[in-house]
Amino acid sequence: MTSKTVALGTWAWGDSGETGDGYFGSQLTASGLREVVEKAHANGFTLWDTAVVYGMGRSETVLAQALKGYARSEYQLSTKFTPQIAGDGDNPVADMLEQSLDRLGTDYVDLYWIHNPADVARWTPLLIPLLRSGRIKQVGVSNHNRKEIALADQILGEAGFRVEAVQNHYSLLYRNSERAGILEHCREHDVQFFSYMVLEQGALTGKYSPTRPLPAGSSRAAVYNDLLPRLQALTDRMGAIGADRDASAADVATAWAIAKGTTPIIGVTKAGYLDGLVRAQGIALADEEIAELESLADAADVDTRGSWEHDM
């Protein structure tokens, strides 16, 4: 899909851009996001991950604006069909894709995801004509368990296609895809595993603590602020491992996800975040460090499963 080890996430780009508002509550401006794109591309990061449900089209629209002027061959787009908001037309998958293509200002997407497994047998076959027509280049499945991944792969396989990628919540705090054998399945079948929420919406960046909580009013504050005291030992150790390499705790979290053989999708709302992604790519964690971080994460004993996820 891309030679880079990191994909860029735009979930937060779906917020209004006002501080404290929406899911992430980050302050966003068109010029600031354009700066993010320019710096990303200058560093070779060109795979952008979005979805209709990120601000109900806003993320896709804002991303297209930020990418204006770049040749379509210079970047890759990843967006999603979300069954929960499917229309009632004859082909809700094609309909949702067309709306995404319109917002993104393109006639194809490089990677199209079934966002969650509401009905694998119902939705997966509808991707096949879109693959044949070239409107989508590759298919991925997100938030699917092993059985669901295998079923989607079987359906596509009958038409000569396959599941090329899996995208699940995977972080030091949430390793269910590993425990369920999904990472191993992807390695064995040469399927790219994209890990999202690697930084747990900021809780693993080392920037937040009980005395410096996440932005009040945002959805993520409601989930994570109460957990911050239990994460302190882990984030302190991540910070120390990072300090030895002139890097941050966030860089260490990203480097961990890369070391586990996954492609992290890292949300980027500021150009400065890209320096961290460059640093993370250069960090080679020792096996002992990985084991120590996972042990501290287990000891924190928190459950960060999203409300949209089912058990793996």
N, C-alpha and C positions, 0 to 999 in steps of 0.2 A: 504493500500500500504506500509506504513512504520510508525513506531511508533513516529518518530521524527516530529517536527512541521515545519521543514525547509528542503527544497530541495536545492541541490547545482547546480548552473548554470555554463555552460562552453562555453557560446557564445564567450567570449573573447579568449578562448583557440584556436579558429579558426584563430586568427590573426597570423602574422609571428613571433611575439615575439619581434620585434624591436620597440623601443620607438617611439610613434607618428605615427606608421604605422597601417593601417587597421581601423576597426570599433571603437575599444576602445583605441588602441595605447599604451597598457600596455607592460612592459618589461616582457618576459616570458622565463624560461629555463626549460629543462626537469627535472633537479634536484629540482628546485623550485616547480614545479607542483607535483612531487612525495612527497615532503614535505607536500604540501596541502592535498594530499590523506591520508597520514599517520596520520596527525593531525585530519582530518575529521573523519576517522574511529575510532581513539582513543576516540573521543567525541560522537560517536554514530550516526554521519551523514553519511548515506550510500546510499542515493538516488541521482543519478547523471543525470542531464538533458542536453541533447545535441540535435543536428540536423545535417542532411547532409549539409544544407545551411550555417552552421557556418564554414566559411572557405572552403566550398565545400569539405567536408570530413575530413578536417584537425582536427577539434575539436574532432571528433569520434576517429581518429587515435591516437592523442596525449593523449586522455583520456584512451584508451586501454593500451597504454604504461605505463601511470602513475599507472594503476591498476594492472599491472603484478605482479603475485605472490600471489595475494589474491584469495581465493576460490570464485567461481561464486556465491555461496550462501551467501557470506558476503556483497554483495552490490546489488543494484537494478539499472537498466538502463532504461532511458526514452529517446526515440529518435522519429523522426518525418518523415512522408511522406509529402513532399511539392508539391502540385499539379502543381505549376508554372514551376517546372523543371522535370515533369514526362516525361519518355521516351515514345516511340511510339510502344512498344511491346504489346503483348496480355494482359499482366497484369503488368502495370507500378508500382502498389503498391507492389506486391510481388518482383519485380525486385529491387526497391529502398530499400526494407527491406533487401533483400539478400546482397546488397552492404554494407549496414550499419552493418549487422551481421558479414560480412567478416572483415570490418575495426575494429569493436569492439571485434573481436576474441571470439564470443559467438554463441550459436545456438538458443537463444531466447532473446527477450526483455520483460521486466516486464510491460512496459507501452508504447504503440505506439500511436502517435498522428496524426490526420489529421491536418496539420499545419495551414491551412486557408481554408475557405469555398468556394473554386472556383466552385465546383459542387458537393454538398452533395450527391445527388441521384446517381451520377456516381461513386464516389470514395468509399463511405461507404460500399456498398455490398462486395467490394473486400477484406475487412478486415475479413469477416466471415470465409473463408477457413483457413486463417492464425491463427485465434483464435482456430478453430477446431484442427489444427495440433500442436498447442502449441508453434508455432514460436513467437506468441505474447500472453501475459497473460491477458492484459487488454487494453481497447481502451479509448483514451481521444480525445477531440476536442479542438482546439486552435483557438482563434480569431473568434469564431462563436457567432452569436446573439441567442436570445432565440428560435426563430423559427427554426433556423438551428440546434441547439442542439436537439430540440424536433424531428426534421425529422431524424437526425442521430440515435437517440435513438429508434425511431419507426422501422427503417430499421434493426438495430441490434436486437431489441426485437423480431422481427418475426422469428429470428433464435435462440432465447433463450439467447441472450447476451444483454449488455446494455452499454451506455456511462458511464464509471466509474469516469471520471474526466474531468474538464474543465480548460483550461489554458488561461487566458487573461491578458492583460496589466491592472494593478490595483495598484494605489499608492495614496498617499495623494493628488497628483496633478491631478490624472486621475481616477475618480470613476464611469465611465460610466457603468461598469458591475453592480454596486450597483444600480444606478439610473434606469437601464433597468430591474431590478428585477432578474438578473441572479444569484446573490449571494443567494437570497431568494429561487429561484428555486433549487439551489444546496443543500441548507439546507433541504428543504422539501423532496427531493428525495435521500438524503444520497449520494450525489455526491461530491467528493473532489474538491474544487476550488483551483487551483494553481495560485498565483499572480506573474506575472513577471514585471520587471522594477519598483519594489518597491522603489528602490533607485534612479530611473530616471537616470540610467547610471552614477551615482556618484553625480549628481546635488543636491541630498538630503542627502549627507553624512556629510555636514558641512565642508568638506575639501576644497571646492572650493568657491570662492567669486569673485566679480568683479576685485579684485587686485590679486587673485590667480586662474586664469581660468583653464578649463580642457585642457588636452594635445593638443597643437597646431598641426594641421595636421590630427587629428583623426576625424572620422565622427561625433562623439558625441559632439565635440567642436563646430562644425558648427551649431548644433541644440540648444545647451544649453548655450553657453557662453553669448549670448545676453539676456538670461532670468535671469541670476544670480542676477542682482540688484533687481528684483521683488521678488526673493525668500529669500532675506536676513532676513526679519522679521520672516518668517516661520523657516528657518534653525537656526536662533539665539534662538528661543523659543524651538526648538527641542534640541538644545545643552544645554539649561538651564535645561530642564526636565531631560535630560540624566545626567547632572553634579550632580544632587541631588541623583543619583543612581550609581555614579562612572561608567557611561556609556557615549557613544557618541551619536551624532545626528543620525548617521546611525543605531545604535542599537534601537533608539526610532522609526525610520521609520519601521524597521522590526517588533518591538513589536506591533506597530499599526496594521500592516497587520495580525499578529497572533490574536490580540484582535478582529479583524473583522471576525474571523472564517475562514481565508484563510491559505493556506500553501505557504509562500513566497519562490520563487526560487531566491536565492541570488548568484550572480556571485562571484566566489572565485579565485583570481589569486595569493594571498599571504597567507601563513599559518597563519599569524597574524589575518586575517579576521575572522577566526574561533572563536577566543576569543570573538569577537563581537556577533557572533551567539549564543554562550553559554550565554552571558550576556542578549541578547535580549529575550531569552526564559524565563529568570528569572524576566523580567520586567512586572509588572501588572499595566497598565495605568488606572487611574481613568476615569470615564465617562466624567468628566468636562475637563480633559486633552485632551481626544479624540475629544470632541466637539470644544475645543479651537484650536487644530491643524487643524481640518477640516475647521474651520472658517478662519484661517490665510491662508490656502491653497486656499480657494475660493477667498479670497481678492487678492491673487497674480495674479489671472485671466490670467493664461497661458494655452495654449493648447499643450500638449505633445503627442498627438496622432501620432503614427508611420505611415509612408507613406504606410506600408503594411496593416494597419487596416482600416476596414470600420466602420460606425456608429453602435453602439449597439442598 
